[in-house]
Amino acid sequence: LEVITKPLDKKDLDEDVPYFANVVSTTENLAVFIWENLQKHLPVKALYKIKLYDTDESSVVYRGESPAPSAFMAGGSALLNEGLS
């Protein structure tokens, strides 16, 4: 968990996190960032998906699509409403 929280805790994503210097800090892109950082610390194929909530009713699911969906990288609105699970 610290692998994810440490670089993000109390940070301005756009100013303090190098990953977001050229990537729009959307929920979708944050999910990609989390995936990439978690994947480095887990066995191959151990990570199935990331589900990140933007609000109580909207979330984004990222399953490690390679490359990441272009809407994610362009900062487009690809938010997936899956409701609460």
N, C-alpha and C positions, 0 to 999 in steps of 0.2 A: 504494500500500500504506500509506503514511503517513497517508492520509486515514482509514483504519480503525484503524491501530495507535495513533496518537497520542492520540486521546480515550480509549482503553481501557487502554493500557499502564500497568501498576502501579497500577491504580485498583480501588477497591471499586465495582462497578457500581451498587449500590443507594445508595451514599452520594455518589459523586463524579461520576457521569454523569447530567446532567439528564434525559435521555431516559427513564431508568429510575426517576425519582421517582414516577411513577404507573403504571409498567408492571413486572410481575414479571420479574425477570432470568433467564428460562429460556433454554435453548439456542434454542428456537423464536423468542423475541423478540429474541435477539441476532442471529439470521439476518435478521430484518426490519430491525433497526438497521443492519446491515452493508449490506444491499440499498439502503436509503434513502440512506445516505451515499455508496456507490459510484456509484449512479445519477446523483447530482448532478455527477459528474466524468467521465462517459462520454457518448458520443453517444447519441441516442435509439435505443432498441431494441438497444443493444450488449450489454446485460447479459441473459443468458438465465436463469441460475439461480445460487443460492448453495447450496453443500453444506457444512455445518458439522458436524464430528464431535464428539460428546459423549464417546464412547469409541471403541476400535478397532472395535467391532461395531455401534455405533448412530450414526445421523446424522440430521440434519434437512435437507430440501431445501425451499427457498423460491424460487418463480418469479415473485415480484412480484404475487401475487394482490391484487386491489384490491376491497374492503378485505382486509387480512390476515385469514386464518381466525380466527374468533372464539375458538377454543380457544387460539390464540397470544396474543391480546390479553388473554384472561382468565387466562392462565397455566396453562391446561389442559394435559393430557398428550397432545399431538398428535405426539409424536416418531415419526418414520418410520424404521423399520429397513430400510435398503437394503443392508446388508452393505458389504463393501469393494469399491471399484471400481478 
